[in-house]
Amino acid sequence: MVTAVAPASTHRPTRQNRVEHLSKAEREARGKAARAETPRASHAEWNPPAGRNDPVDLIEQEELTRLPDLLPIRHGRMLVSPFTFFRGAAGLMAADLAALPRTGLHTQLCGDAHLSNFGAFATPDRRLAFGLNDFDETLPGPFEWDVKRLAASFAVAGRDRRFNRPDREQIILAAARSYREAMRGFAEMRVLDVWYARVHVEELATRWADRGTPKQLKRFERNVAKARAKDSMRAFQRLTEVVDGRRRIISDPPLIVPLEELLPPVERSELERHMQTIIRSYRRTLTNERRRLLERFQYADAARKVVGVGSVGTRAWILLMLGHNDGDPLILQLKEAGPSVLEPYLGPSQFAQPGQRVVEGQRLMQAASDIMLGWLKTHDGDGIERAYYIRQLWDGKGSALVEVMAPNAMTAYAEICGWALAHAHARSGDAVAIAAYLGSGTAFDRAMAAFAEDYADQNDRDYAAFKHAVDSGRLAAETGL
């Protein structure tokens, strides 16, 4: 990462299309026509097609552009369980979804809507909202792709928690029913009311208190308190120290590696000289008042950071910025953005810059986004131009503790996720048409439950193949990181 590239010409050339304004009746008819073309029951089916991709081959193909020294960490994290493998295999599921019937009812997709990609995040008014919080794979596409990934994630996670089949079925039905009923509700709301709708985290305990035990509610409150504390100041305290009178990011290799350990002196000095150019390029993607905010901070240090499960191996950095003094921090995360795993099957993004694809998708789907969300391109030290998106490192982010959930808690969580996904889809898609397709009955819910269990079987087979590749030495894996 050496020189910045201005964020100009970020849209792919397209023909100017007039916006279509159909009546509600026409939109409902469109949804019902899609139901006739692709019956809801057709979504229940999963049978591996002839010539299906070898899962290990596909994973290796995805990793060709990633940092080789970090791939063993990725493999180690995916190896922990079939659920962690599922989290890292969005590209594999995208290839499978592409072979299935499609409704043709498009919305902005998350692209990786598994249950651990939902959680708390801080809104600009500093309240904690709940919703999708990962958009690396976002792209427009058929709404059911996100619903199927969410449903399958509950089946896989339920198996991981050793829930029986009836409990898993009730959890998946709860997620699908919540999505369907929420979409029907959004179809009846005014456009602006849909746009402004959100669930604040403090409302969740009240909303589902009658179904949780006192122990579960206390755990929830502790998790919320932990999320509230995750801001730039907390990251500053945990991740930095003073070295020779200067504030520096603490080294914790291989997960956090400061520039001084990562690059030789000449390259590091060159990068630091160009850091202001890089920051200026990012600044151009912010609105004017947020540019002014960013201008009050100056660069202090940077480090490479390993993030996530499926994302390991992509280039991710943290930037330490300081305001009035040493105790006035802003910590940003720069994360590499490439093409969405959906693009081979749904076509290229309208945005030529992948970082902008992620940012625009997040702004469209999320009820309120990080005020520092932006993007840039840089020429890395190897001379290759790469795209990044930028956000605050933590900023109130919190995730559900799936590993300790009981069936009743996971059922409640499934309902919340179903609502949140429907809201994200209603902001960008046609809620009336999707609601008409889903209908008032349980046909779609039952189809999701059947599909999810069948796909969890497929995930188990793929995980076994992945584990064999590690055991045989084909893939290197480093565990415990």
C-alpha positions in Angstrom: 0.0 0.0 0.0 2.0 3.0 -1.3 0.2 5.5 -3.4 -3.4 6.5 -3.5 -5.7 6.7 -6.6 -8.4 9.3 -6.8 -11.9 7.9 -6.5 -13.1 9.2 -9.9 -15.1 7.3 -12.5 -16.4 4.7 -10.0 -19.6 3.8 -11.9 -19.5 1.4 -14.8 -21.0 3.0 -17.9 -24.7 2.1 -18.1 -27.7 3.2 -20.1 -29.9 5.8 -18.4 -33.1 3.9 -17.5 -36.3 5.6 -16.4 -37.5 4.6 -12.9 -40.6 2.5 -13.2 -43.5 3.5 -11.0 -46.0 0.6 -10.9 -49.3 0.7 -8.9 -49.6 -1.4 -5.9 -51.9 -3.8 -7.7 -49.3 -4.2 -10.5 -46.6 -4.9 -8.0 -48.7 -7.5 -6.2 -49.4 -9.1 -9.6 -45.7 -9.2 -10.3 -45.1 -11.1 -7.1 -47.9 -13.6 -7.7 -46.7 -14.1 -11.3 -43.2 -14.9 -9.9 -44.9 -17.4 -7.5 -46.5 -19.2 -10.5 -43.2 -19.2 -12.4 -41.1 -20.4 -9.4 -43.4 -22.0 -6.8 -42.5 -21.5 -3.2 -42.2 -25.2 -2.7 -39.5 -25.4 -5.3 -37.1 -23.7 -2.8 -37.2 -26.8 -0.6 -35.1 -28.8 -2.9 -31.4 -29.2 -2.7 -29.7 -31.9 -4.7 -26.0 -31.5 -5.7 -26.0 -31.0 -9.5 -23.8 -33.2 -11.7 -20.4 -31.6 -12.0 -20.7 -29.6 -8.8 -17.5 -27.7 -7.9 -15.1 -29.6 -5.7 -15.3 -27.5 -2.5 -11.5 -27.5 -1.8 -10.8 -26.4 -5.4 -13.2 -23.5 -5.1 -11.6 -22.4 -1.8 -8.1 -22.6 -3.3 -9.3 -20.5 -6.3 -10.7 -17.8 -4.0 -7.3 -17.6 -2.2 -5.2 -16.9 -5.2 -5.2 -13.2 -4.6 -4.8 -13.4 -0.8 -1.7 -13.1 1.4 -0.2 -16.6 1.4 1.3 -16.3 4.9 -2.2 -15.7 6.4 -4.0 -18.6 4.7 -3.1 -21.2 7.3 -4.9 -19.0 9.8 -7.9 -18.9 7.6 -7.9 -22.6 7.2 -7.4 -23.1 11.0 -10.4 -20.9 11.7 -12.6 -22.7 9.2 -11.4 -26.1 10.6 -12.8 -25.4 14.1 -16.3 -26.8 13.2 -18.8 -27.2 10.3 -20.3 -23.9 11.4 -17.0 -22.0 11.1 -16.4 -23.7 7.8 -19.9 -22.5 6.6 -18.9 -18.9 7.7 -15.9 -19.0 5.4 -17.6 -20.7 2.5 -19.9 -18.0 1.1 -18.4 -18.4 -2.4 -19.2 -22.1 -2.3 -22.8 -21.5 -1.4 -23.1 -18.8 -4.0 -22.1 -21.3 -6.7 -24.8 -23.7 -5.3 -27.5 -21.1 -5.2 -26.8 -20.2 -8.8 -28.0 -23.7 -9.9 -31.4 -23.4 -8.2 -34.7 -21.8 -9.3 -34.9 -18.0 -9.0 -37.8 -15.8 -8.3 -36.5 -12.8 -10.3 -37.5 -10.5 -7.5 -34.3 -8.6 -6.9 -33.1 -6.6 -3.9 -29.7 -5.5 -2.6 -28.3 -8.7 -1.1 -25.9 -9.0 1.8 -24.4 -11.9 0.0 -23.3 -13.6 3.2 -26.3 -13.3 5.5 -25.4 -16.0 8.0 -26.5 -15.5 11.6 -23.1 -14.3 12.9 -23.2 -11.4 10.3 -26.0 -9.8 12.3 -25.4 -7.8 15.5 -25.3 -4.5 17.2 -23.7 -1.4 15.8 -23.6 2.3 16.9 -25.8 4.7 15.0 -24.7 8.4 14.5 -26.9 9.3 17.5 -24.9 6.8 19.5 -27.7 4.4 20.1 -27.1 0.7 19.5 -29.2 -0.7 16.6 -29.5 -4.3 15.5 -29.1 -5.5 11.9 -26.7 -6.8 9.3 -23.2 -5.7 9.9 -21.1 -7.3 7.1 -21.4 -6.3 3.5 -18.2 -7.6 1.9 -20.2 -9.6 -0.7 -23.1 -7.3 -1.2 -24.7 -7.2 -4.7 -28.2 -6.9 -6.2 -29.8 -10.3 -6.7 -32.9 -12.5 -5.9 -34.0 -12.0 -2.4 -34.3 -15.7 -1.5 -30.5 -16.1 -1.8 -30.0 -14.2 1.5 -32.9 -16.0 3.1 -31.5 -19.4 2.2 -28.1 -18.6 3.6 -29.6 -17.3 6.8 -31.8 -20.4 7.1 -29.0 -22.8 6.4 -26.8 -21.0 9.0 -29.3 -21.8 11.7 -29.4 -25.4 10.7 -25.6 -25.7 10.8 -25.3 -23.7 14.1 -28.1 -25.8 15.6 -26.2 -28.9 14.8 -23.1 -27.4 16.3 -25.0 -26.8 19.5 -26.3 -30.4 19.3 -30.0 -29.3 19.1 -32.4 -32.0 18.0 -34.1 -31.9 14.6 -37.5 -30.6 15.9 -35.7 -27.8 17.7 -33.7 -26.8 14.7 -36.8 -26.9 12.5 -38.6 -24.5 14.9 -35.7 -22.1 14.8 -35.5 -22.1 11.0 -39.3 -21.7 10.7 -39.1 -18.8 13.2 -36.5 -17.0 11.0 -38.5 -17.6 7.8 -41.9 -16.7 9.3 -40.4 -13.5 10.8 -39.0 -12.5 7.4 -42.3 -13.2 5.7 -44.4 -11.4 8.2 -42.1 -8.4 8.4 -42.0 -8.1 4.6 -45.8 -8.1 4.6 -45.8 -5.4 7.2 -43.3 -3.3 5.2 -45.5 -3.7 2.1 -48.2 -1.8 3.9 -46.1 1.0 5.3 -45.3 4.4 3.8 -42.0 4.5 2.0 -40.3 6.9 4.5 -41.5 4.8 7.5 -39.8 1.8 6.0 -36.6 3.7 5.5 -36.6 5.1 9.1 -37.6 1.8 10.8 -35.0 0.2 13.1 -34.7 -2.0 16.1 -32.7 -0.5 19.0 -30.9 -3.1 21.1 -32.3 -1.9 24.4 -35.8 -2.7 23.0 -34.8 -6.4 22.5 -34.7 -7.4 26.1 -38.2 -6.0 26.7 -39.5 -7.5 23.4 -38.4 -11.1 24.2 -38.1 -10.9 28.0 -41.0 -13.3 28.6 -39.2 -16.1 26.7 -35.8 -15.8 28.3 -34.5 -17.1 31.7 -33.0 -14.6 34.2 -29.6 -16.0 33.3 -30.1 -15.5 29.6 -31.3 -11.9 30.2 -28.2 -11.1 32.3 -25.9 -12.5 29.7 -27.7 -10.4 27.1 -27.3 -7.2 29.2 -23.5 -8.0 29.7 -23.1 -8.4 25.9 -24.9 -5.1 25.3 -22.7 -3.4 27.8 -19.6 -4.8 26.1 -20.8 -3.6 22.7 -21.4 -0.1 24.1 -17.9 0.0 25.3 -16.4 -0.8 21.9 -15.4 2.5 20.5 -12.3 4.3 19.3 -11.3 5.1 22.9 -11.6 1.4 23.9 -9.6 0.3 20.9 -7.1 3.0 21.7 -6.7 1.6 25.3 -6.5 -2.0 24.2 -4.4 -1.7 21.0 -1.9 1.1 21.5 1.0 2.1 23.8 3.6 4.8 24.1 7.0 4.0 22.7 9.8 6.6 22.9 7.3 9.3 23.6 5.1 8.4 20.5 1.7 6.6 20.5 2.1 3.3 18.6 -0.1 0.2 17.8 0.9 -2.8 19.9 2.4 -5.7 18.0 0.6 -9.0 18.3 1.9 -11.1 15.4 0.6 -12.6 13.3 -2.8 -11.0 14.1 -1.6 -7.4 14.4 1.7 -6.4 12.8 2.8 -2.8 12.8 4.4 -1.3 9.7 7.8 -1.1 11.3 7.8 -4.9 11.6 6.1 -5.5 8.3 8.2 -3.4 5.9 11.8 -2.5 5.6 12.8 1.0 6.6 12.9 2.5 3.1 9.4 1.2 2.1 7.9 2.1 5.5 9.2 5.7 5.2 7.8 5.9 1.7 4.4 4.7 2.8 4.3 7.1 5.7 5.2 10.0 3.4 2.3 9.0 1.1 -0.2 8.4 4.0 -1.6 11.9 3.7 -2.3 11.3 0.0 -4.0 8.0 0.9 -6.1 9.8 3.5 -7.0 12.6 1.1 -8.2 10.0 -1.4 -10.5 8.4 1.2 -11.7 11.8 2.4 -13.1 12.6 -1.0 -15.6 9.8 -0.6 -17.1 11.4 2.6 -19.8 14.0 2.7 -18.5 17.6 3.3 -19.2 17.7 7.1 -17.5 14.4 7.6 -14.5 15.5 5.6 -14.2 18.4 8.0 -14.4 16.0 10.9 -11.7 13.8 9.5 -9.5 16.8 8.9 -9.3 17.4 12.7 -7.3 14.1 13.0 -3.7 13.4 11.8 -2.1 10.1 11.0 0.0 8.5 13.8 0.5 4.8 13.0 -0.7 1.8 11.0 -0.6 -2.0 11.3 -1.8 -5.0 9.4 -4.7 -6.8 11.1 -6.2 -10.3 10.6 -10.0 -10.1 10.7 -12.9 -12.5 10.6 -13.0 -16.1 9.3 -13.7 -16.0 5.5 -11.9 -12.7 5.2 -8.6 -13.9 6.5 -5.9 -13.5 3.9 -7.4 -10.3 2.4 -5.4 -7.2 3.2 -6.7 -5.4 6.3 -5.1 -2.5 8.1 -5.8 -0.3 11.1 -4.9 3.3 11.1 -4.3 5.3 14.3 -5.4 8.9 14.0 -5.0 11.5 16.7 -7.0 14.7 17.3 -6.2 17.5 19.8 -3.8 15.4 21.8 -2.6 11.9 22.6 -5.9 11.0 24.3 -8.2 12.0 21.4 -8.1 9.0 19.0 -9.9 7.9 15.9 -9.1 4.3 14.8 -10.0 3.3 11.3 -10.1 -0.1 9.6 -9.1 -0.4 6.0 -10.3 -3.7 4.5 -9.5 -4.9 1.0 -12.5 -5.2 -1.2 -12.6 -7.5 -4.3 -15.4 -8.6 -6.5 -18.4 -10.1 -4.7 -18.5 -13.9 -4.6 -22.0 -13.4 -6.2 -20.6 -11.7 -9.3 -19.7 -14.8 -11.3 -23.4 -15.8 -11.2 -25.3 -12.5 -11.1 -23.0 -10.3 -13.2 -20.6 -7.5 -12.4 -21.3 -4.7 -9.9 -22.4 -1.4 -11.4 -19.5 0.1 -9.4 -16.1 -0.4 -11.0 -14.5 0.2 -7.6 -15.2 -2.8 -5.2 -14.8 -0.6 -2.2 -17.5 1.6 -3.4 -19.7 -1.5 -4.0 -19.4 -2.4 -0.4 -20.0 1.1 0.9 -23.0 1.8 -1.3 -24.5 -1.6 -0.4 -24.1 -1.0 3.3 -25.7 2.4 3.1 -28.6 1.0 1.2 -29.3 -2.0 3.5 -28.3 -0.7 6.9 -30.7 1.5 8.9 -27.9 3.8 9.9 -24.2 3.5 8.8 -20.9 4.5 10.3 -20.3 8.2 9.7 -16.7 7.4 8.6 -17.7 4.9 6.0 -15.8 5.5 2.7 -13.4 3.9 0.1 -10.2 4.3 -1.8 -7.8 2.6 -4.2 -4.1 2.3 -3.6 -1.0 0.9 -5.4 0.4 -1.6 -3.0 4.1 -2.2 -2.6 4.0 -4.9 -5.2 2.7 -2.4 -7.8 -0.8 -3.9 -7.9 -3.8 -1.5 -7.6 -6.2 -2.7 -4.8 -9.5 -1.4 -3.5 -10.4 -0.8 0.1 -13.3 0.4 2.1 -12.9 2.2 5.4 -14.9 2.4 8.6 -14.3 2.9 12.3 -12.6 -0.2 13.8 -15.2 -1.1 16.4 -17.9 1.6 17.0 -20.3 -0.3 19.1 -20.1 -3.6 17.1 -21.4 -6.6 19.1 -22.3 -10.1 18.1 -24.6 -12.7 19.6 -22.9 -15.5 21.6 -24.1 -18.4 19.4 -21.9 -20.9 21.2 -23.9 -20.6 24.4 -27.4 -20.2 23.0 -30.2 -22.6 24.1 -33.0 -23.5 21.6 -35.3 -20.8 23.0 -32.7 -18.1 22.8 -31.7 -19.1 19.2 -35.4 -19.1 18.2 -35.8 -15.5 19.5 -32.6 -14.5 17.8 -33.8 -16.1 14.5 -36.9 -13.9 14.7 -34.8 -10.8 15.1 -32.6 -11.7 12.2 -35.6 -12.5 10.0 -37.0 -9.0 10.7 -33.7 -7.3 10.2 -33.1 -9.1 6.8 -36.6 -8.2 5.6 -36.0 -4.6 6.5 -32.7 -4.5 4.7 -34.4 -6.0 1.6 -37.4 -3.7 1.9 -35.2 -0.6 1.8 -33.8 -1.5 -1.7 -36.3 -4.0 -3.2 -40.0 -4.1 -3.9 -41.6 -5.1 -0.5 -45.1 -5.3 -2.1 -44.0 -7.8 -4.8 -41.9 -9.9 -2.4 -44.7 -10.0 0.1 -47.2 -11.0 -2.6 -44.8 -13.8 -3.6 -44.4 -15.0 0.0 -48.1 -14.9 0.8 -49.8 -15.3 4.2 -49.4 -19.1 4.5 -46.4 -21.1 5.6 -45.4 -22.6 2.2 -42.2 -20.5 2.0 -41.3 -21.1 5.7 -41.6 -24.8 5.3 -39.5 -24.8 2.1 -36.7 -22.9 3.9 -36.7 -25.4 6.8 -36.4 -28.3 4.3 -33.7 -26.6 2.3 -31.7 -25.6 5.3 -31.5 -29.1 6.7 -30.5 -30.6 3.3 -27.9 -27.9 2.8 -26.5 -28.5 6.3 -26.0 -32.1 5.1 -24.1 -30.7 2.1 -22.0 -28.4 4.4 -21.1 -31.5 6.5 -19.8 -33.3 3.4 -17.9 -30.2 2.3 -16.4 -29.7 5.7 -15.3 -33.4 5.7 -13.6 -32.8 2.3 -11.9 -29.7 3.7 -10.7 -31.5 6.8 -9.3 -34.3 4.6 -7.4 -31.7 2.6 -5.8 -30.3 5.8 -5.1 -33.8 7.2 -3.5 -34.9 3.9 -1.3 -31.8 3.8 -2.9 -30.3 0.7 -3.9 -27.3 2.8 -1.9 -25.9 5.7 -3.8 -24.9 8.8 -2.7 -23.1 12.0 -5.2 -23.4 14.8 -5.7 -21.4 17.9 -5.4 -18.0 16.2 
